[in-house]
Amino acid sequence: MNAVLHDKLFMRLHELPVLAHMTYDEEDPYAVRVAFTDGEYVYAEWRLDREMLREGMRHEVGDGDVRIWPGVHIELCGEADFTVGEESLARFLERTYEVVPEGEERLDVDALVDRLLATG
């Protein structure tokens, strides 16, 4: 059976609180999906690299649309600077590495292509 982890974290966009739904699916082992929502409506959803999130807690990583640095700041598209509690993010990431340890990630490319084509 496929393990899927979910957690809700509060982030701050500049000074505004934002509810973020974090999802990790072992079928997509390199990514963490983050849906920004007000509890009902999803305003945006991003797929972030799991390793990049972990490394960004230690030092600045990323280039282009996604940058992450200690404190934990997640900058999207050079505009939106989200901050999230380091302990909350660390606990969620730790759970993902319990499901799929580092170096044991496997990706079923055929299934991924089928899912991408089905969602358009």
C-alpha positions in Angstrom: 0.0 0.0 0.0 1.2 3.5 -0.9 2.0 5.8 2.1 0.7 9.4 1.9 1.5 11.8 4.7 -0.4 15.0 5.4 0.2 17.9 7.8 -1.1 21.4 8.2 1.4 24.1 9.0 0.9 27.8 9.4 3.2 29.9 7.4 3.6 33.6 7.2 3.5 35.5 3.9 5.2 38.7 4.9 3.1 39.3 8.0 0.0 37.5 7.0 -0.7 34.0 8.4 -1.4 31.4 5.7 -2.5 27.8 6.1 -0.4 25.4 4.2 -1.3 21.7 3.6 1.8 19.6 3.2 1.5 16.3 1.4 4.2 13.6 0.8 3.3 10.7 -1.4 5.8 7.8 -1.6 4.8 7.4 -5.3 6.4 10.9 -5.9 9.3 10.4 -3.4 11.4 13.5 -4.4 8.6 16.0 -3.8 6.5 17.6 -1.1 3.3 19.3 -2.2 2.3 22.5 -0.5 -1.2 23.8 -1.0 -1.8 27.3 0.2 -5.4 27.6 1.4 -7.8 29.6 3.6 -9.2 26.3 4.9 -11.7 25.8 2.0 -10.2 27.3 -1.2 -6.8 26.3 -2.6 -5.1 29.5 -3.8 -1.9 27.8 -5.1 -0.2 24.5 -5.0 3.6 23.9 -5.4 5.7 20.8 -5.7 8.9 21.4 -3.7 12.0 19.2 -3.8 12.1 17.3 -0.5 15.9 17.4 -0.3 15.9 21.1 -1.1 13.6 21.8 1.9 15.9 19.9 4.2 19.1 21.6 2.9 17.4 25.0 3.0 17.1 24.6 6.7 20.9 24.6 6.9 22.0 27.0 4.2 20.6 28.9 1.2 19.6 26.7 -1.7 17.7 27.2 -5.0 17.8 29.3 -8.0 15.0 30.7 -10.2 11.5 30.2 -9.0 12.2 28.6 -5.7 14.8 29.6 -3.1 15.0 28.4 0.5 17.2 29.6 3.4 17.5 29.2 7.1 14.9 30.7 9.3 13.0 28.8 7.2 12.2 31.2 4.3 10.7 29.8 1.2 10.6 32.3 -1.7 8.5 31.6 -4.7 8.9 33.4 -8.0 11.0 36.1 -6.4 7.9 37.6 -4.9 6.3 35.6 -2.2 8.5 35.1 0.9 6.9 32.6 3.2 8.3 31.7 6.6 7.5 28.5 8.4 8.4 27.2 11.9 11.6 25.2 11.6 10.5 22.5 14.2 7.2 21.9 12.4 8.8 21.5 9.0 11.6 19.4 10.4 9.1 17.0 12.1 7.2 16.6 8.8 10.3 16.0 6.8 11.6 13.5 9.3 8.3 11.5 8.8 8.9 11.6 5.1 12.4 10.1 5.5 10.9 7.4 7.7 8.6 6.4 4.8 11.2 6.7 2.1 14.8 7.0 3.4 17.3 9.1 1.6 18.9 7.2 -1.3 16.0 4.7 -1.5 13.7 6.9 -3.6 12.3 5.1 -6.6 10.1 6.6 -9.3 7.8 4.7 -11.6 8.2 6.9 -14.7 5.5 5.2 -16.6 2.9 5.7 -13.9 4.1 9.4 -13.5 3.6 10.0 -17.2 0.2 8.4 -17.1 -0.8 10.6 -14.1 0.5 13.8 -15.8 -1.4 13.0 -19.0 -4.6 12.2 -17.2 -4.5 15.6 -15.3 -3.7 17.6 -18.5 
